[in-house]
Amino acid sequence: MATDPSARVSAPRSSRPAARPWIWTYHSVGDPTDDPYGITVSPERLDTQLAWLRSRRLTGVAVGTLLRAHAEGRRGLVGLTFDDGYADFVDEALPLLRRYGFTATVFVLPGRDGGTNEWDPKGPRKPLLTHAQIARLARTGMEIGSHGLYHRDLTALPDGELHAETRRSRELVRELTGTSPEGFCHPYGYADKRVLDSVREAGYAYGCALQPGILVGEFALPRTHVSHADQGLRLRAKELRHHMRHRAGRTPSGPVPSGPLAEARR
């Protein structure tokens, strides 16, 4: 199992307000040419982006690690997340993360054992992680979180189906990995108060969104979508924008994203 990179990073506490932890969002790692949603990065570009973090003395870590380190005053960490549980993570992303000594959180869909991204109306069908792959991936030191069972709009579901998506998915991940997942990622990147309550009641420690608006908090953590186009200057601009928006004590304004393509619009 990989060692915890956060153990190597320590910084003195500052009297200045600290920005919210910076969390990057990835999806698929492969050929980005046939991707109408802009959520695929090539392995070569991922390598470039991880090298950019290293060049700035930043370490990519799983979100659970990031939040614990941030609470203890340790800085120099960036959360790395991979949504939807694409199978290409194993062959394309994992070797690069290991090369840099980074970890990440992979948000999986345990209801779609070896299925495909059928929720996307356009673009190629891509295979998802099987149950066996999820179990093996957990042993590599990556954090496994839940993305619900099937990648459905949770805000549109009746209570019973909503609770199954949050609770049953957590149970399945625990059965596969031997550990109850700490994190939940809201499908399509958005949620409402009822969804956040269900995630909290299911026993998760945190939840990830994209642009949570007034709901920003421990169960709707904001993240930055990282695309194939992002390199040095664009990454620096996204970093500055994140810190400007999410200084401690500030609540970003604006609506909660509300559409099935919300994740691809950052």
C-alpha positions, 0 to 999 in steps of 0.5 A, a space after each residue: 500500500 502506498 504511503 500517505 504523502 501528506 506525512 511529508 508535508 508540513 507548514 506552520 499555521 498562519 494567522 491569515 484566513 486559509 482558503 478552502 482546500 483545492 480539489 481537482 476533478 478528473 473523469 476519463 484518461 484516454 483519447 480526448 478527441 471523441 469527447 463532446 463533454 470535455 471530460 477526457 484527458 490524455 495520459 500525456 496531458 495528465 502527466 504534464 498536469 501532475 508535473 505542474 503540481 510537483 514543480 510548485 511543490 504541491 502533492 496530490 492526495 486523496 480527499 480524505 487525506 487532504 481534509 485531515 491534513 487541512 484540519 491540522 494546519 498542513 498545507 501544500 496538498 491538492 485533492 485529486 478526484 476521478 469521477 464515474 469509475 472509468 476502467 481506464 484509471 487502472 492502466 492510464 492514471 494509476 501508473 502516473 500517480 505512482 510515478 509522482 508518489 501521489 494518491 487520489 480518490 476514485 468515485 465509483 458506481 458499484 451498481 454498474 459492475 463492469 458496465 458503461 457510461 450509459 447516462 451520456 447521450 453522446 460520445 463513445 461508450 466507455 467501460 467502468 471498473 468491475 467489482 474485482 477491479 475496485 477491490 484491487 484498486 483499494 489495495 493500491 492505496 487509492 481512496 475509494 468513494 461512492 458516486 451513487 449506484 447508477 449515476 442518476 440525478 439524485 435531486 429528482 429521485 423519490 426518498 426511497 431511491 435516493 436513500 438506496 443511492 447513498 446508503 446501499 452504494 456505501 454498503 457495496 463499496 464496504 463489501 468490495 474494499 473492506 472499508 466504509 467509504 468516507 466520501 460521496 460524489 454527487 452525480 452530475 456535480 450538483 445536489 440540494 439540501 435533501 440530497 445532502 441530508 441523505 449523504 450525511 445520514 448514510 454515514 459519509 464524512 464528506 461530499 464533493 460537488 462542483 459549483 455548490 453555490 449557497 450549499 457549499 460545506 463539508 457535504 458539498 465541497 467545491 472542486 475545479 474541473 481539469 480538462 485536456 486544455 489545462 496546462 501551466 497558465 490555465 492551471 495557475 488561473 484556475 488556482 487563483 480563481 479557486 482561492 478568490 472564490 473560496 476564502 474561509 468564511 466566504 460563501 460563493 453566490 450563484 445557483 446550484 448547477 442544474 442539468 445533466 451536462 453541468 460537470 462539463 461546463 467548467 
